[in-house]
């Protein structure tokens, strides 16, 4: 199996969203990461990043949310273009796993019409709840006529231990990570927004945009346990780590 790290866009946000004691005026630029997992039984895409239209007119798609979560992506810095650059079309993707349904993690779902979507049942319920759009669940990004399969516990996608979905609620009700086991490179935990920045894990610090702080803290404790067993945690939006990763056509195997 091979794992490709792909850009799903870039965002500019207030640093204090993630580091609560940071200066309220300070902003940081955040990578949006997506992962192509080339498993012998199918191509899996973990998260689909921001919709390409946010590169040119984010407010048309996101409305007022684009003022708090400002896309600063370069042209073509979306997962569809990134896949095409390494020889894959949307139709080549068999499964889309959404860690959660915030717009920077499911914005390109609509392009993967041959795929089934996998998410946590609690995440689907949260996105469908009354008033969900006010807390970041935009139907234009997550709600499409694609087959959806839900999980409510850990799920080994292909029953071989290579891609295991791990519920890590807290940031959202159905937040889900993926534990990826590669023959040469070892294990990686794709943590998404369960741990957006390294500092969140190291300082045991919940971001301000956490849905349930107690659950988030428990999930981070579980992630630290997985890390202690040898897995490399890939954070959801850590630019320092992002700069060190192989990306695009380069891969981990």
Buried (B, 14 or more C-beta within 10 A) or exposed (E): BBBBBBBBBBBEBBBBBBBEEBEEEEBBEBBBBBBBBBBEBBBBBBBBBBBBBBBEEBEEBBEEBBEBBBBBBEEEBBBBBBBEEBEBEBEBBBBBBBBBBBBBBBBBBBBBEEBBBBBBBBBBEBBEEEEBBEEBBBEBBBBBEBEBEBBEEEBEBBEEEBBBBBBBBBBBBBBBBBBBBBEEBEBBBBBBBBBBBEBBBEEEBBBEBBBBEEBBBBBBEBBBEBBEEEBBBBBBBBEEBBEEEEBEEEBBE
